[in-house]
Amino acid sequence: IIDGNLIQITGAGTVVITAMQPGNTNYNEAVSQTQTLVVRKAPQTITFGQPEPHTYGDQDFNPGATASSGLDVVYLSSNNSIVTVSGSFLQITGAGTVEITAIQEGDENYEAAESVSRILIVNKADQTIAFSTIAPVVYGNMPFSPGATASSGLPVTYSSGNEEIVQIADRMIILRGAGTVDITASQPGDGNFNPADNVTVTLMVTKAQLSVTAEAKTRTY
């Protein structure tokens, strides 16, 4: 736009500038002159600091890259099994190390910025085991699940402190004898979760109640 005798640039492109002099009481109007002005797109840069490590299970977040143009920055993930991109936010999908690239492709007034990449570390999440006390059971009862659960949702495994009393098969308790035995619940973790601390409870297996029946018989001396 023209402001007095000054040209104010409002965008990139090509524009014809016309110079005019309308004359006055002593001068006739001058023949106007035109010149073509080329306004090039402005360069821009991306500022992208090193992201802090995150943990599997964290909420979606914006890693904070900015463009000197003020235009929105978008991101690219090198591994969608660790991080996926939703708009300007990163969504953690797994633990590991991933390269995040910040991109600004420019517009009608700005050239594309040089992309900037950073390494994001996603740590495994911790987990805990909930394992309530098991009520006493009677020798001879059917196999049963001890009922422990992991906060991660991963399956829990068990071990017996005395297989003469209890054996474990397919995460079920099988009673082999009467007595007191420790049952330990474990969860070793996986690609996204650290191992849980083991939790041990004591199970009491009581003796089964025997009953004796006698059939009345008549005999002759």
ZADO-1210 file (C-alpha; in nm, 4 decimals, padded with zeros to 6 digits):
<atoms>
<atom x="00.0000" y="00.0000" z="00.0000" code="ILE" pos="1"/>
<atom x="00.1042" y="00.3631" z="-00.0465" code="ILE" pos="2"/>
<atom x="00.1263" y="00.5876" z="00.2557" code="ASP" pos="3"/>
<atom x="00.2153" y="00.9380" z="00.1334" code="GLY" pos="4"/>
<atom x="00.5436" y="00.8984" z="-00.0502" code="ASN" pos="5"/>
<atom x="00.6220" y="00.5673" z="00.1203" code="LEU" pos="6"/>
<atom x="00.5596" y="00.2150" z="-00.0006" code="ILE" pos="7"/>
<atom x="00.4419" y="-00.0234" z="00.2693" code="GLN" pos="8"/>
<atom x="00.4929" y="-00.3906" z="00.1870" code="ILE" pos="9"/>
<atom x="00.1950" y="-00.6039" z="00.2865" code="THR" pos="10"/>
<atom x="00.2731" y="-00.9268" z="00.1052" code="GLY" pos="11"/>
<atom x="00.5012" y="-01.1060" z="-00.1355" code="ALA" pos="12"/>
<atom x="00.4457" y="-01.0958" z="-00.5108" code="GLY" pos="13"/>
<atom x="00.4749" y="-00.8640" z="-00.8110" code="THR" pos="14"/>
<atom x="00.3100" y="-00.5223" z="-00.8219" code="VAL" pos="15"/>
<atom x="00.3123" y="-00.2242" z="-01.0607" code="VAL" pos="16"/>
<atom x="00.3941" y="00.1081" z="-00.8945" code="ILE" pos="17"/>
<atom x="00.2805" y="00.4195" z="-01.0813" code="THR" pos="18"/>
<atom x="00.4407" y="00.7598" z="-01.0178" code="ALA" pos="19"/>
<atom x="00.2177" y="01.0629" z="-01.0955" code="MET" pos="20"/>
<atom x="00.2420" y="01.4416" z="-01.0753" code="GLN" pos="21"/>
<atom x="-00.0894" y="01.6221" z="-01.1345" code="PRO" pos="22"/>
<atom x="00.0729" y="01.9624" z="-01.1932" code="GLY" pos="23"/>
<atom x="-00.0327" y="02.2967" z="-01.0488" code="ASN" pos="24"/>
<atom x="-00.1066" y="02.6503" z="-01.1610" code="THR" pos="25"/>
<atom x="00.2336" y="02.6692" z="-01.3283" code="ASN" pos="26"/>
<atom x="00.2881" y="02.3137" z="-01.4498" code="TYR" pos="27"/>
<atom x="00.0886" y="02.0780" z="-01.6578" code="ASN" pos="28"/>
<atom x="00.0255" y="01.7283" z="-01.5352" code="GLU" pos="29"/>
<atom x="00.3303" y="01.5057" z="-01.5831" code="ALA" pos="30"/>
<atom x="00.3172" y="01.1859" z="-01.7829" code="VAL" pos="31"/>
<atom x="00.2878" y="00.9052" z="-01.5286" code="SER" pos="32"/>
<atom x="00.5645" y="00.6474" z="-01.5059" code="GLN" pos="33"/>
<atom x="00.5317" y="00.2865" z="-01.3965" code="THR" pos="34"/>
<atom x="00.7782" y="00.0388" z="-01.2542" code="GLN" pos="35"/>
<atom x="00.7341" y="-00.3228" z="-01.1561" code="THR" pos="36"/>
<atom x="00.8254" y="-00.4042" z="-00.7974" code="LEU" pos="37"/>
<atom x="00.9039" y="-00.7609" z="-00.6994" code="VAL" pos="38"/>
<atom x="00.8543" y="-00.8447" z="-00.3323" code="VAL" pos="39"/>
<atom x="01.0204" y="-01.1731" z="-00.2493" code="ARG" pos="40"/>
<atom x="00.8932" y="-01.4115" z="00.0183" code="LYS" pos="41"/>
<atom x="01.0599" y="-01.3652" z="00.3558" code="ALA" pos="42"/>
<atom x="01.2764" y="-01.6420" z="00.5020" code="PRO" pos="43"/>
<atom x="01.1797" y="-01.8002" z="00.8311" code="GLN" pos="44"/>
<atom x="01.3422" y="-02.0257" z="01.0886" code="THR" pos="45"/>
<atom x="01.2188" y="-02.2834" z="01.3376" code="ILE" pos="46"/>
<atom x="01.3159" y="-02.2813" z="01.7048" code="THR" pos="47"/>
<atom x="01.2821" y="-02.6282" z="01.8565" code="PHE" pos="48"/>
<atom x="01.4296" y="-02.7027" z="02.1989" code="GLY" pos="49"/>
<atom x="01.5208" y="-03.0498" z="02.3194" code="GLN" pos="50"/>
<atom x="01.2019" y="-03.2160" z="02.4518" code="PRO" pos="51"/>
<atom x="01.2082" y="-03.3464" z="02.8076" code="GLU" pos="52"/>
<atom x="01.1817" y="-03.7262" z="02.8435" code="PRO" pos="53"/>
<atom x="00.8278" y="-03.8544" z="02.8739" code="HIS" pos="54"/>
<atom x="00.6729" y="-04.1732" z="03.0102" code="THR" pos="55"/>
<atom x="00.4398" y="-04.4192" z="02.8418" code="TYR" pos="56"/>
<atom x="00.0873" y="-04.3241" z="02.9461" code="GLY" pos="57"/>
<atom x="00.1532" y="-03.9472" z="02.9539" code="ASP" pos="58"/>
<atom x="-00.1102" y="-03.7181" z="02.8039" code="GLN" pos="59"/>
<atom x="-00.0802" y="-03.5766" z="02.4508" code="ASP" pos="60"/>
<atom x="00.1469" y="-03.2708" z="02.4400" code="PHE" pos="61"/>
<atom x="00.2825" y="-02.9984" z="02.2111" code="ASN" pos="62"/>
<atom x="00.6642" y="-03.0175" z="02.1993" code="PRO" pos="63"/>
<atom x="00.6856" y="-02.6395" z="02.1700" code="GLY" pos="64"/>
<atom x="00.8535" y="-02.5637" z="01.8356" code="ALA" pos="65"/>
<atom x="00.7886" y="-02.2153" z="01.6961" code="THR" pos="66"/>
<atom x="00.8462" y="-02.0447" z="01.3613" code="ALA" pos="67"/>
<atom x="00.9885" y="-01.6924" z="01.3380" code="SER" pos="68"/>
<atom x="00.7035" y="-01.6146" z="01.0959" code="SER" pos="69"/>
<atom x="00.4436" y="-01.6941" z="01.3610" code="GLY" pos="70"/>
<atom x="00.2959" y="-01.9622" z="01.1353" code="LEU" pos="71"/>
<atom x="00.1913" y="-02.2938" z="01.2888" code="ASP" pos="72"/>
<atom x="00.4523" y="-02.5689" z="01.3093" code="VAL" pos="73"/>
<atom x="00.3608" y="-02.9287" z="01.2301" code="VAL" pos="74"/>
<atom x="00.5492" y="-03.2423" z="01.3325" code="TYR" pos="75"/>
<atom x="00.6581" y="-03.5718" z="01.1837" code="LEU" pos="76"/>
<atom x="00.7343" y="-03.8874" z="01.3855" code="SER" pos="77"/>
<atom x="00.9944" y="-04.1383" z="01.2706" code="SER" pos="78"/>
<atom x="00.8140" y="-04.4248" z="01.4473" code="ASN" pos="79"/>
<atom x="00.4360" y="-04.4305" z="01.4928" code="ASN" pos="80"/>
<atom x="00.4608" y="-04.7260" z="01.7304" code="SER" pos="81"/>
<atom x="00.6207" y="-04.4852" z="01.9806" code="ILE" pos="82"/>
<atom x="00.4682" y="-04.1470" z="01.8900" code="VAL" pos="83"/>
<atom x="00.1918" y="-04.0478" z="01.6499" code="THR" pos="84"/>
<atom x="00.1105" y="-03.6898" z="01.5480" code="VAL" pos="85"/>
<atom x="-00.2334" y="-03.5353" z="01.5791" code="SER" pos="86"/>
<atom x="-00.2286" y="-03.1768" z="01.4539" code="GLY" pos="87"/>
<atom x="00.0307" y="-02.9938" z="01.6596" code="SER" pos="88"/>
<atom x="00.0222" y="-03.2547" z="01.9401" code="PHE" pos="89"/>
<atom x="00.2213" y="-03.5712" z="01.9974" code="LEU" pos="90"/>
<atom x="00.0456" y="-03.8842" z="02.1214" code="GLN" pos="91"/>
<atom x="00.2610" y="-04.1434" z="02.2987" code="ILE" pos="92"/>
<atom x="00.1856" y="-04.4959" z="02.1801" code="THR" pos="93"/>
<atom x="00.4843" y="-04.6874" z="02.3176" code="GLY" pos="94"/>
<atom x="00.8151" y="-04.6664" z="02.5021" code="ALA" pos="95"/>
<atom x="01.1425" y="-04.6119" z="02.3178" code="GLY" pos="96"/>
<atom x="01.3400" y="-04.3456" z="02.1327" code="THR" pos="97"/>
<atom x="01.1926" y="-04.1565" z="01.8378" code="VAL" pos="98"/>
<atom x="01.2957" y="-03.8659" z="01.6142" code="GLU" pos="99"/>
<atom x="01.0478" y="-03.5767" z="01.6005" code="ILE" pos="100"/>
<atom x="01.0827" y="-03.3329" z="01.3091" code="THR" pos="101"/>
<atom x="00.9339" y="-02.9827" z="01.3200" code="ALA" pos="102"/>
<atom x="00.8177" y="-02.8511" z="00.9809" code="ILE" pos="103"/>
<atom x="00.6870" y="-02.5173" z="00.8530" code="GLN" pos="104"/>
<atom x="00.6173" y="-02.5236" z="00.4784" code="GLU" pos="105"/>
<atom x="00.5641" y="-02.1496" z="00.4375" code="GLY" pos="106"/>
<atom x="00.2783" y="-01.9656" z="00.2697" code="ASP" pos="107"/>
<atom x="00.2236" y="-01.6900" z="00.0147" code="GLU" pos="108"/>
<atom x="00.4524" y="-01.4556" z="00.2095" code="ASN" pos="109"/>
<atom x="00.7125" y="-01.6870" z="00.3696" code="TYR" pos="110"/>
<atom x="00.9550" y="-01.9383" z="00.2285" code="GLU" pos="111"/>
<atom x="00.9536" y="-02.2871" z="00.3758" code="ALA" pos="112"/>
<atom x="01.1662" y="-02.3093" z="00.6895" code="ALA" pos="113"/>
<atom x="01.4496" y="-02.5556" z="00.7246" code="GLU" pos="114"/>
<atom x="01.3106" y="-02.8467" z="00.9256" code="SER" pos="115"/>
<atom x="01.4547" y="-02.9179" z="01.2721" code="VAL" pos="116"/>
<atom x="01.4683" y="-03.2654" z="01.4311" code="SER" pos="117"/>
<atom x="01.5010" y="-03.3651" z="01.7947" code="ARG" pos="118"/>
<atom x="01.5217" y="-03.7014" z="01.9735" code="ILE" pos="119"/>
<atom x="01.2394" y="-03.7768" z="02.2172" code="LEU" pos="120"/>
<atom x="01.2844" y="-04.0432" z="02.4844" code="ILE" pos="121"/>
<atom x="00.9716" y="-04.2200" z="02.6082" code="VAL" pos="122"/>
<atom x="01.0425" y="-04.4196" z="02.9236" code="ASN" pos="123"/>
<atom x="00.8590" y="-04.7322" z="03.0302" code="LYS" pos="124"/>
<atom x="00.5805" y="-04.6787" z="03.2820" code="ALA" pos="125"/>
<atom x="00.5850" y="-04.8250" z="03.6317" code="ASP" pos="126"/>
<atom x="00.3167" y="-05.0696" z="03.7398" code="GLN" pos="127"/>
<atom x="00.1925" y="-05.2199" z="04.0648" code="THR" pos="128"/>
<atom x="00.0217" y="-05.5440" z="04.1634" code="ILE" pos="129"/>
<atom x="-00.2969" y="-05.5540" z="04.3710" code="ALA" pos="130"/>
<atom x="-00.3146" y="-05.8861" z="04.5562" code="PHE" pos="131"/>
<atom x="-00.5638" y="-05.9228" z="04.8397" code="SER" pos="132"/>
<atom x="-00.5427" y="-06.1755" z="05.1190" code="THR" pos="133"/>
<atom x="-00.6823" y="-06.5132" z="05.0162" code="ILE" pos="134"/>
<atom x="-00.9408" y="-06.6604" z="05.2509" code="ALA" pos="135"/>
<atom x="-00.8567" y="-07.0058" z="05.3937" code="PRO" pos="136"/>
<atom x="-00.9555" y="-07.2956" z="05.1700" code="VAL" pos="137"/>
<atom x="-01.0167" y="-07.6627" z="05.2357" code="VAL" pos="138"/>
<atom x="-00.8038" y="-07.9369" z="05.0883" code="TYR" pos="139"/>
<atom x="-01.0012" y="-08.1002" z="04.8094" code="GLY" pos="140"/>
<atom x="-01.1521" y="-07.7773" z="04.6752" code="ASN" pos="141"/>
<atom x="-01.1435" y="-07.7165" z="04.2998" code="MET" pos="142"/>
<atom x="-00.8574" y="-07.5112" z="04.1407" code="PRO" pos="143"/>
<atom x="-00.9127" y="-07.1359" z="04.1597" code="PHE" pos="144"/>
<atom x="-00.7538" y="-06.8055" z="04.0541" code="SER" pos="145"/>
<atom x="-00.5889" y="-06.6057" z="04.3332" code="PRO" pos="146"/>
<atom x="-00.7274" y="-06.2830" z="04.1795" code="GLY" pos="147"/>
<atom x="-00.4202" y="-06.0580" z="04.1621" code="ALA" pos="148"/>
<atom x="-00.4252" y="-05.7762" z="03.9030" code="THR" pos="149"/>
<atom x="-00.1606" y="-05.5448" z="03.7596" code="ALA" pos="150"/>
<atom x="-00.2254" y="-05.1726" z="03.7121" code="SER" pos="151"/>
<atom x="-00.0878" y="-05.2101" z="03.3592" code="SER" pos="152"/>
<atom x="-00.3563" y="-05.4630" z="03.2679" code="GLY" pos="153"/>
<atom x="-00.0884" y="-05.7202" z="03.1867" code="LEU" pos="154"/>
<atom x="-00.1447" y="-06.0787" z="03.3075" code="PRO" pos="155"/>
<atom x="-00.0107" y="-06.1728" z="03.6506" code="VAL" pos="156"/>
<atom x="00.1755" y="-06.5000" z="03.7123" code="THR" pos="157"/>
<atom x="00.2076" y="-06.6885" z="04.0418" code="TYR" pos="158"/>
<atom x="00.4584" y="-06.9061" z="04.2213" code="SER" pos="159"/>
<atom x="00.4121" y="-07.1366" z="04.5178" code="SER" pos="160"/>
<atom x="00.6388" y="-07.1456" z="04.8211" code="GLY" pos="161"/>
<atom x="00.5647" y="-07.5146" z="04.8733" code="ASN" pos="162"/>
<atom x="00.4467" y="-07.7322" z="04.5869" code="GLU" pos="163"/>
<atom x="00.3535" y="-08.0116" z="04.8253" code="GLU" pos="164"/>
<atom x="00.0716" y="-07.7868" z="04.9392" code="ILE" pos="165"/>
<atom x="-00.0023" y="-07.5766" z="04.6284" code="VAL" pos="166"/>
<atom x="00.0957" y="-07.6062" z="04.2648" code="GLN" pos="167"/>
<atom x="00.0341" y="-07.3417" z="03.9971" code="ILE" pos="168"/>
<atom x="-00.0940" y="-07.4290" z="03.6486" code="ALA" pos="169"/>
<atom x="-00.2302" y="-07.1761" z="03.3963" code="ASP" pos="170"/>
<atom x="-00.2334" y="-06.9118" z="03.6730" code="ARG" pos="171"/>
<atom x="-00.4667" y="-07.1320" z="03.8785" code="MET" pos="172"/>
<atom x="-00.4028" y="-07.2664" z="04.2291" code="ILE" pos="173"/>
<atom x="-00.4204" y="-07.6444" z="04.2610" code="ILE" pos="174"/>
<atom x="-00.4388" y="-07.7795" z="04.6133" code="LEU" pos="175"/>
<atom x="-00.2020" y="-08.0701" z="04.6833" code="ARG" pos="176"/>
<atom x="-00.2060" y="-08.0830" z="05.0590" code="GLY" pos="177"/>
<atom x="-00.3017" y="-07.9113" z="05.3827" code="ALA" pos="178"/>
<atom x="-00.0826" y="-07.6473" z="05.5440" code="GLY" pos="179"/>
<atom x="00.0297" y="-07.2874" z="05.5082" code="THR" pos="180"/>
<atom x="00.2017" y="-07.1669" z="05.1915" code="VAL" pos="181"/>
<atom x="00.3203" y="-06.8353" z="05.0444" code="ASP" pos="182"/>
<atom x="00.1768" y="-06.7408" z="04.7046" code="ILE" pos="183"/>
<atom x="00.3777" y="-06.4773" z="04.5132" code="THR" pos="184"/>
<atom x="00.2257" y="-06.2689" z="04.2338" code="ALA" pos="185"/>
<atom x="00.4640" y="-06.1370" z="03.9648" code="SER" pos="186"/>
<atom x="00.4429" y="-05.9233" z="03.6516" code="GLN" pos="187"/>
<atom x="00.7718" y="-05.9004" z="03.4546" code="PRO" pos="188"/>
<atom x="00.6717" y="-05.6033" z="03.2393" code="GLY" pos="189"/>
<atom x="00.6955" y="-05.5691" z="02.8624" code="ASP" pos="190"/>
<atom x="00.8035" y="-05.3173" z="02.6000" code="GLY" pos="191"/>
<atom x="00.6026" y="-05.0392" z="02.7670" code="ASN" pos="192"/>
<atom x="00.6009" y="-05.1286" z="03.1394" code="PHE" pos="193"/>
<atom x="00.8732" y="-05.1884" z="03.3953" code="ASN" pos="194"/>
<atom x="00.8512" y="-05.5045" z="03.6084" code="PRO" pos="195"/>
<atom x="00.6184" y="-05.4743" z="03.9065" code="ALA" pos="196"/>
<atom x="00.7345" y="-05.5409" z="04.2607" code="ASP" pos="197"/>
<atom x="00.6320" y="-05.8913" z="04.3625" code="ASN" pos="198"/>
<atom x="00.3520" y="-05.9231" z="04.6162" code="VAL" pos="199"/>
<atom x="00.3254" y="-06.2267" z="04.8450" code="THR" pos="200"/>
<atom x="00.0259" y="-06.3429" z="05.0478" code="VAL" pos="201"/>
<atom x="-00.0093" y="-06.6431" z="05.2741" code="THR" pos="202"/>
<atom x="-00.2670" y="-06.9085" z="05.1949" code="LEU" pos="203"/>
<atom x="-00.3967" y="-07.1483" z="05.4567" code="MET" pos="204"/>
<atom x="-00.5186" y="-07.4842" z="05.3315" code="VAL" pos="205"/>
<atom x="-00.7116" y="-07.6612" z="05.6052" code="THR" pos="206"/>
<atom x="-00.7544" y="-08.0341" z="05.6313" code="LYS" pos="207"/>
<atom x="-01.0615" y="-08.1849" z="05.4770" code="ALA" pos="208"/>
<atom x="-01.3271" y="-08.3210" z="05.7087" code="GLN" pos="209"/>
<atom x="-01.3536" y="-08.7004" z="05.7003" code="LEU" pos="210"/>
<atom x="-01.6785" y="-08.8779" z="05.7683" code="SER" pos="211"/>
<atom x="-01.7237" y="-09.2454" z="05.8531" code="VAL" pos="212"/>
<atom x="-02.0371" y="-09.4386" z="05.7711" code="THR" pos="213"/>
<atom x="-02.1225" y="-09.7898" z="05.8843" code="ALA" pos="214"/>
<atom x="-02.3740" y="-10.0192" z="05.7268" code="GLU" pos="215"/>
<atom x="-02.5774" y="-10.2237" z="05.9756" code="ALA" pos="216"/>
<atom x="-02.5471" y="-10.5973" z="05.9208" code="LYS" pos="217"/>
<atom x="-02.7078" y="-10.8906" z="06.1005" code="THR" pos="218"/>
<atom x="-02.4887" y="-11.1967" z="06.1618" code="ARG" pos="219"/>
<atom x="-02.5644" y="-11.5312" z="06.3197" code="THR" pos="220"/>
<atom x="-02.3422" y="-11.6537" z="06.5994" code="TYR" pos="221"/>
</atoms>
